[in-house]
Amino acid sequence: MNVFLLQSYLGRQEKPIYPVGLAYLGACLADHNVEAFDPNVSSDPYGELAQRLKKFQPDVVGISLRNVDTTQYRDPFVYLSTLEPTLKIIREYAPSAVRIIGGSGFSIYAQAIMERFKELDLGVMLEAEETFPALLKDLDHPEIVPGIFYQKNGQVELSSPPKLPDFDTIPSPRWDIVDIAPYRGQLDTIGIEAKRGCGLKCAYCTYFFLNGSHYRLRSPEKIVSEISELIDRFAIDHFIFLDSIFNIPEQHAREVCEELIRQKVNVPWTGWYNERKFDDDFFKLAKAAGCKYFSFSPDAYSDLSLKLLKKNLNVEDIKRVYQIALGESECHFGYNFFVNPPGQTYRDFMRLMWFWLQVRMHLRGRLYGFGLGNIRVEPDTEILRIASEEGVLDGDANLLVETSEELRKLFYTNPKTPLINWAFKIFGLAARIKHGMKS
C-alpha cells in the first residue's frame, strides 16, 4: 500500500521542527511503501504537495496535526486554517486516497475536528505507532481498532479508548523519512524522546492527557544509539530532548547522561528541567553529558500561584537553581513564566519583574531566553475550571477557534490584577511596533 505521511502546514514561515512523529510512524510501516513530506521547509508548500501526491498516487494520506494554534497571546495565529486548503489539494490530486488525521493537536480536539472537517475519513487518537498499522490492515472496519474516530451515518464515532504502546519496544525512528538538512544548524529543531508520559499534571497542561500520567521509559542504550545515528549519518550539531521534563524520573535521566558520557557523544544538547529535582550534582552530570542549554518553565514567581497551577515547586526552588546558573560560565539558561497567573498579586508581579532584571543583568550572554506569556486555556484542564469560576471564560466557550481575534479571547489572565494584563498588552504593542509588525 502507498502511504503518504504529511506534516501539517503551519501557514507561515517559522523555525523548522523535524517531524519526529512521522519518523517513528514511518519505522512502524515497513510493510508499506511510505513517503513523507513536511511543507514547512518547502518554498512552495501547497504546490509541492500537489506535485508529490500526483507522482506518488497514495492509497492513504496520513496528516499529522501537531498544533492547532500558536498558544501565544502576543502572536495569536491559527495553524488549523491550513487544513481545509490541504484537504482540497488531497481531494484533487489523490481523490481515491483514504484521508486519516492524527497528532497531538488533533487528539486534544479530536471530536470537534472530525465534526468540522467531514472530508476526513478517519482520525487516530493519541499515539499511532501501533494503531495506525493495525488500521491499515482493514480500513473498512475501523471500529475494531482502539482509538479510531470514524464517520458513520453522518455522525462521528470513536471505536474504543486508545491504548498507549510500550515506548521501549517500538522501532527507532526512520530519520531519513524526510531530508534532515533543513533542520540542521539551528537550536532545538531536531528532537530525541527519552520517555513518554508526565506525572506532574500542571493545571494548564495537556501532556498527561496526550502521553499518559505514567512514565514509559526508553532504554538509555537505545536513546544514545538513536543520537549516534543522527550524528554519524546526518551530521547533526545539536539536538533537544523532547521530554516535557528531562530530569523526572531522576534516575532515568542520570542513566541517560551516564550513557552519553560512556559513549563519548560530543554534540551539545538542550533539555527541559524541573527545579525541585535539580541540584548542583545533577547539573554537573548533565553538563558533562553535553547539555549546554538548560530550560526551565516555573511559570509563576509566587508560592500561591505555583500551588494553584499545581506545580511541584516553590519560589525557593527557582532561586536555588538561579544560584547554580550564576556560578556557571559556559552553559546557557532559559526561563518561561506566565505574566498574570491565578493567585498572583501586584507585589508578586513586581518580584517577578525584579527577578527578570536580575537574570538579564547577571546572566547576560548566557541567558537562553526569558519568555513571558498568558495561559492558553485548553480542554479538560484545571485552568479551564478556574477560568470558568472566575468569569474569565464561559464554561461552554468554543476552544477550537478559526480566527486570531477569537483566539485572543481564550487566554487566562488573573481578573484580580487587571492592570498587569493592561501593561502586558501595551508592552506587546510596543514590541510589535519595534519589529515593524501590524498591531
N, C-alpha and C positions, 0 to 999 in steps of 0.2 A: 504494500500500500504506500502511495506517495503522501507523506505527511509534511506539511509546511508549517513551521513554528514561527510565529510573528510576535516580536516585542511591540507593545502598543506605542504608537507615536504620541509624543508629548504635545506636539502642536507648535513648538518653537525651539530655538536653539538653546541648549543647556549643556553643562558639562556632561559628557557621556558616561554612563554607568554600564559596565559589562553585564549582559543578561545571564547571570549565573543560573537562574531558574531554568532557562532554556537549555543550558549546558547539562544540568542534572537530568532534565527530562529527556533530552536527546540521547543520553547514555543509556536510558531505560527503554529505548525504542530500536534496539539492534535488529529486530525482525522486520523493520520497515525502511523504506528509502526516505531519509529525512533531509530537509533543507531548512535553514533558519535565516531570519533577516531582522535586523534592528534598524528601522528607518531613521532613528535619532542620530545616526552617524552618516546619513546619506545627504548629498547635496540636493537631491530631488526625491524626497521621501515617498510621495504618492506615485510619481512617475516610475520610480524604480520598483516599487511594489507591484504595479501593474505589469511591468516587463517580466519580473520574476515569476509571477503567477502564470502569465501566458506561456512562458517557456517550460515551467515545471509541471503544470497541469495536475495540481494536487487532488487527491481524493478527500483529504481532510485539511482544514486550516485551523490551527490552534492559536488563539490570541492570548497573550499574557498581559493582563492589565495590572501593572504594579501599583499605580496611584491614580485616584480619580481627580485630585487637585493638588495644589502646592502645599496646603495646610499652613500657608503663611499669610498673616493679616496684611502685611505691608506689600505683599506680592500675590494677590488673590487671582490665580489663574486656574481655569477648569480644564484639566487634561482630557476629561471624558468627552469633550466636544469633538474630538477627532474620531470617535468610534463610528459615528454614522457615515462620514465620508470613507473611512476604511472599509466598512461593510459594503458600501456601494461599489468600491473597486473590486472587492472579492466577488460580489454578485455578477459583475460584468466580465471579469477575466477568469473566474473559476466558478461558473454558475452551478455546476453539479457537486461542488465540494460541500462536505458537512462542516458547518461553522460551529466551533467549540471555543468557549472562553473560560479563562481561569486566572489565577494570580491573586495576590493579596488584596489589591484594590477591588477586584470582583468579589472576593469572598466576604468582605465587610458589607457589601451592598448587593449581595447576590440576587435576592428575590426581586428587588427594585430594578436592577439592571436587566434581568430576564424579562420583566414585565414591560419595561420601556422599549427594549430593542427586540421586537418579536422575531426579527430575522435570524436571531441567534438560535441555533438548533439545540445546543446542549451547553451546560456550564459545569465546570469541575470545581467543587468546593474544597478549599484548603489545599494541602499538598498533593501533587498529581503524579508523583513518581510511580505509584502502584495503581492508582485508579485510572489514569489515562491509558496505559497499555491494556488494562482489563476492559475498558470501554471500547477500544478499537477492535477487540475480538468479536464484538457483537453490537454494532451500532444501532441495530433495530430494537434492541431490548435494554435501554439504559437503566431501566428500573431495577435490574438485578445487580448493578454495581453500586456500592455505597458512595454517598457524597456526590451524586449527579443530579443536576437540575435539568428538566426537560419540559417541552411544551406538549400538552395533551388537552385536546378539545378546547383550545383557547385559554387554558389555564396553565400556570407554572407549577410543576410538581417537583418534589425532592424525593429521590429514591429511598434513602435511609441515611442516618447520620454518618458523616465521613469518618474514616479511620486514618490515623497518622502512622506512617511507616516507621520501622526501626531505622533510624538515620545512619547507623553504623554499617548496615548491610546493603544499602543502595549503592550502585556503581559510582565511581569517581566521575566528575563532570567531563563532558566532551568539550575541552577548551577550544577545539578547532571548529566548533559548530558555527561560529561567526569569526570573521577576521579580527584578531585581537589588537592589531596595530593602532586603530583609532583611540584605544583606551590607554595606551602606554604613555609614560612620561608625565602623568598627572597624579595628584594625590587622591586617594580614596575612590578610584574608578574601577579597580579590579578587586573583587572580594573573595574571601575564603570563609566558609562556615565551619566553625569548630563544634558547634552543637545547635540544636533547635530546642525551643521551649523557653519560657521565662516564668519563674515563680513569684515575681515581685508584685504584679497586679497593681501598678500605679493607676491612679484614678482616671487618667485621661487616655490610657494606652490600650491598644488592641493586640499587642504581641501575644498575651496569654491566650487570647481567643484564636489567633491565627496559627500559633505553633504549639499550643498546649501549655499548661502550667507546670508540667514536669519536664525535667531536662533529659533530652535524648543526646547522649554524648557520642562524638566520633572519636575513634582511637587516635592518639597523638601520632602514631606511625602513619596512618592514612592521611592525616591532615598535612603533615610535613612532606609526605610523598607528593601530594597534590601541589603544594607550594613549589617543590623542587621541579616538578614538571613545567610549571609556569615559568620558572627561571631558566631552565635548561632548553626547553623547546621554543619558548615565546619571548625570551629576553625581557621579562618584566623587571622594572627597577623599584617597584613599590607595590604593596598590597595592604588591604584593610581586612581585619576580622569583622565579619558582618553580624556577629552575635550582638543581641541587644545590649548585653553586658558581658564582657570577656572574662572578668575575674570572679564570676559566680557560675558554678561551684569553684571555689578557690583551688582545691586540689587538682581538678582537671586542668585549670589554667596553668598551674605550676608545671604539670606534666607536659603540657604543650610547649611551654617555654624551655623546659629542660631538653625536650626532643629537638627543638630548633637549635639549641646550643650544641647538642651532641652531634647533629648532622651538619653543623657549621654553616647554616643558612645565613648569608651575609647581605640580605636585602632588607632595607628598613620597612617598617610597617606601622599601621595605626590600629588602635583598639579603643573601645568604649568601656569605661570603668565605673564601678560603684565605690563611692568614697568610704563607706562603712568597712568594706573589705580590702581597703587599700592602705598599706603601710610602707615604711621605708624598705623593709626586707623584700616585699613583693615588687616594689618599684625597681630595685636594683636587679632583680631576676629578670623582669620584663625588658629592662634596658639592655641587659647582657644578651637577651634573646633577639634583640634587633628592634624593639619598639622605640620609635623616635617621636611619635605623636600620640599624646595621651589626652583623650577626650572625656569630658565629664558633663553630665546633664543633671545637676542637682535640682534645677527648675525653680527653687524658691530659696530665699535667704531669711526665712522666718520659721521657727520651730512649729508654730501653729499651722502655717501654710503647708509645711512638709508633712505634717500629720494628716491634714485634710486631703493632700494629694496622695496619701498612702505610700510615701517614700520611706525607706527603711534607714533613714539617716537624720542627723540634725545639723545645725549650723556649725557646731564644734568640729564635726567631721569635715565639713567644707574648709574650715580654717586650717585644720591639721594637714590636709592634702596640699593646701596652698603653701604651707611652710616647707613641705617637701619640694614643691616646684621652685621656691625661692633659693633653695640650696643646690639647684641643678643648673649647669651651664650649657648643656648640649641639647637636651630634649625640649620638645615644644608641648604646650599645654593649651587646651581649649575648654570653654565653658558655654553651656546653654542655660538660660533662665527664662521663666515666664515673667512678663513685666507687671502683671496685676492678677496674681492667682488668688483663690479663695483664702480668707483668713489674714491676708496681708494688710497692715496698717500703713499710714503715710510714713511713720517712723521706720517701719521695716523697709519701705521703698528707699528711703534715704540711706539706710545701711547698705542696701544692695548697690546703690549708686556709688557709695564710698568704696565698697569692695571692687566695683568695676574700675574706679580711678586707680586704686592701688595696683590691681592686676596690670592695667595698661602701663602704669608708670614703672613698675619693678620688673615685669617680665619682658616688656618691650618686644624685641625681635623674636623672642621665644613664645609669644602669645599666638597660639594656633588659630584663635578666633574667640569672640565673645558675643554669642547670639542672644538677642532679646526679642521675644515674640509673645503672642497670645495663644491660648489653647484653642485648637480647632476641635469643636465638640463632635464626637463620632458615636455611632450607635452602640448601645449596650455597655456604656461606660459609666463609672461613678460620677464623672463630671457632668454628664447629661442630666443625671438626677439632681445634682447640686444646682446646675443652671436653671432647671425647671422650677425647683423650690424657691430660688431667689428671684425668679421672674426675668432672668436674662434671656431665656429661650422658652418658647411654648413647648410643653411636653410632647405635642404632636407635630413639632416642626419637621419639615421635609429636610433631611440631612444630605440628600443627593441632589445637588443643585445644578443648574445649567449655565449660569452666568456669574461673572466676577462680583457683580453687585449683590446677588443672592448669597454668594459665598461669604462676603464680608459680615453678614448677619449671623454667621454660625461660629463666632469666636467668643469664648468666655472672657469676661472682664469683671472683676470684683465690683458689684454695684455700690459697695460702701465707700469706695475710694475713686469716685468718678474723675477727679482731677488728674489722676495718674494716666488714665486712658486718654484724656484730652491732650496731655503733654506728649504722650506717645504718638498720637495722631499728628500733632504739629511736627514732632521730630521726624516722623515718616515722610511727611510732605516736604520738609526741608531736604531730606536725603534724596527724594525723587527729583526735586528741582536741581540740586547739586550735580546729579548724574544725568541731567537732561531728559528725565523720564516724564511721561504725562501723569498728572495728578489724578 
